[in-house]
Amino acid sequence: MRYSVTGGSEFRHPALVRVRLLSNYLQQLLGVIMNWFIGALKKYATFSGRARRAEYWYFFLFFILIFIGLSIIDGITGSFDTEAGVGLLGGLFFLVVFLPSLAVSVRRLHDTNRSGWWLLIGIIPLIGAIVLIVFAVQDSTSGDNSYGPNPKAAVI
């Protein structure tokens, strides 16, 4: 039996079909994550309103993936400073994305009906980070709150 990568009139090998389907799925998933990341960057200085859990977590997932990639490149090129714990590219990326990450964090707190000032609890070692993670994983307050309409309602 002959197998074909291109398809045509010949039979496709099942492993090739699975690889193609997986590749298409990963491309779509990356596109979704990238859209959330770019959406948050477009609202880089918008501290009002609300951010859904998906916007918040996909933003930080993509942030971490890019930062790890840039850190690897920094390590390969020799621009990684072990004393500072960051390289040139990673440091520049962090500076560029610092304000949007604050904005999406404040909007996420607004979505749980909390003030953005709650971010300052992160100053407390360990306990502050745990509290902020608990706030970030909580579901949105249903309906409108004092920070605006529920962003889930706009999607549905």
Phi and psi in degrees as a GROMACS rama.xvg file:
@    title "Ramachandran Plot"
@    xaxis  label "Phi"
@    yaxis  label "Psi"
@TYPE xy
-100.893  138.329  ARG-2
-110.668  148.766  TYR-3
-128.422  140.015  SER-4
-78.6693  -36.3787  VAL-5
-81.5913  -16.4255  THR-6
99.1442  -100.071  GLY-7
61.6891  -143.33  GLY-8
-88.9177  -7.83452  SER-9
-86.6887  160.008  GLU-10
-74.1816  137.105  PHE-11
-85.4378  140.412  ARG-12
-70.7003  133.022  HIS-13
-58.2418  -35.9434  PRO-14
-65.622  -38.3834  ALA-15
-66.5397  -36.5748  LEU-16
-64.811  -43.8239  VAL-17
-63.7242  -40.8315  ARG-18
-64.4485  -42.0589  VAL-19
-64.4603  -42.2963  ARG-20
-64.0059  -42.5238  LEU-21
-63.7292  -41.221  LEU-22
-62.3747  -44.1335  SER-23
-63.4497  -41.3645  ASN-24
-62.3064  -45.5589  TYR-25
-64.4457  -37.3993  LEU-26
-63.8961  -42.098  GLN-27
-65.844  -42.5628  GLN-28
-62.9175  -44.7643  LEU-29
-61.9289  -37.5871  LEU-30
-63.1679  -40.7788  GLY-31
-64.8036  -47.1751  VAL-32
-62.6475  -42.5409  ILE-33
-63.7309  -37.7862  MET-34
-63.6105  -40.8781  ASN-35
-64.559  -41.1264  TRP-36
-64.7412  -47.41  PHE-37
-66.4864  -37.0882  ILE-38
-60.3566  -41.0153  GLY-39
-69.4369  -35.6709  ALA-40
-67.2062  -33.8488  LEU-41
-65.3985  -28.788  LYS-42
-101.198  42.5476  LYS-43
-61.1408  -27.4336  TYR-44
-123.013  22.5349  ALA-45
-93.8263  103.34  THR-46
-97.7367  -1.46907  PHE-47
-100.391  160.908  SER-48
92.341  -166.191  GLY-49
-131.234  150.789  ARG-50
-124.311  129.906  ALA-51
-67.5629  163.441  ARG-52
-59.3125  -39.8452  ARG-53
-61.3752  -44.6695  ALA-54
-59.971  -45.0692  GLU-55
-65.1208  -52.8892  TYR-56
-71.8581  -37.7439  TRP-57
-67.3898  -35.1713  TYR-58
-60.5294  -49.3358  PHE-59
-72.1066  -30.7442  PHE-60
-62.1511  -49.2681  LEU-61
-66.6528  -36.7475  PHE-62
-57.8381  -47.2705  PHE-63
-66.8646  -42.1874  ILE-64
-61.321  -44.4931  LEU-65
-65.3733  -42.8804  ILE-66
-62.737  -41.6931  PHE-67
-64.1833  -44.3863  ILE-68
-59.8497  -44.6523  GLY-69
-67.7335  -33.7684  LEU-70
-66.3035  -37.9944  SER-71
-63.9189  -44.1349  ILE-72
-62.6109  -40.7099  ILE-73
-59.7938  -41.373  ASP-74
-65.7252  -39.0198  GLY-75
-69.2775  -41.3909  ILE-76
-82.4614  -9.73713  THR-77
84.5728  12.6432  GLY-78
-95.1839  11.3066  SER-79
-86.6011  127.23  PHE-80
-100.611  112.691  ASP-81
-68.5299  -29.822  THR-82
-68.4201  -43.2399  GLU-83
-79.8895  -25.0352  ALA-84
79.7866  14.9563  GLY-85
-149.296  152.609  VAL-86
-101.648  -179.728  GLY-87
-62.8543  -52.901  LEU-88
-65.9262  -42.7756  LEU-89
-63.0101  -40.4364  GLY-90
-65.6277  -42.3704  GLY-91
-64.7875  -42.2589  LEU-92
-61.7948  -42.927  PHE-93
-61.1134  -42.6668  PHE-94
-63.0954  -38.9287  LEU-95
-68.8459  -37.367  VAL-96
-97.5063  0.180234  VAL-97
-61.0331  -51.5136  PHE-98
-64.223  -45.0715  LEU-99
-61.7164  -33.0765  PRO-100
-69.7235  -36.244  SER-101
-63.9595  -43.4794  LEU-102
-63.3157  -45.4876  ALA-103
-69.022  -30.7918  VAL-104
-68.0596  -41.7829  SER-105
-64.5149  -44.16  VAL-106
-64.3685  -33.6439  ARG-107
-66.9884  -41.517  ARG-108
-63.1451  -38.4143  LEU-109
-61.0371  -36.014  HIS-110
-65.1178  -26.8441  ASP-111
-96.3113  14.7066  THR-112
64.5981  40.4729  ASN-113
-123.19  152.735  ARG-114
-71.2988  151.507  SER-115
-65.4477  -18.1343  GLY-116
-64.4451  -16.507  TRP-117
-61.9879  -19.0191  TRP-118
-58.9846  -28.2664  LEU-119
-66.429  -16.6016  LEU-120
-67.3629  -18.7511  ILE-121
-64.2771  -14.3321  GLY-122
-66.5589  -30.6538  ILE-123
-72.7953  121.071  ILE-124
-59.2096  139.258  PRO-125
61.1187  -57.8332  LEU-126
-63.6091  -42.2233  ILE-127
-61.6514  -42.6405  GLY-128
-65.1765  -40.7124  ALA-129
-63.4847  -44.4446  ILE-130
-61.3418  -44.2604  VAL-131
-65.7077  -36.9033  LEU-132
-65.9989  -41.2177  ILE-133
-61.6294  -43.5743  VAL-134
-62.8833  -39.0147  PHE-135
-70.7746  -29.5739  ALA-136
-87.2836  -11.0211  VAL-137
-68.3399  151.4  GLN-138
-72.5511  160.17  ASP-139
-63.8007  154.38  SER-140
-73.1529  135.652  THR-141
-71.9991  143.45  SER-142
72.1122  -164.596  GLY-143
-76.6034  147.023  ASP-144
-127.995  -170.194  ASN-145
-69.8218  -7.46126  SER-146
-106.32  -0.721012  TYR-147
134.901  -176.765  GLY-148
-73.2777  157.827  PRO-149
-68.0297  123.349  ASN-150
-67.485  -21.0141  PRO-151
-67.8622  -35.0033  LYS-152
-65.4651  -31.7139  ALA-153
-71.1003  -27.0792  ALA-154
-82.8901  -38.9344  VAL-155
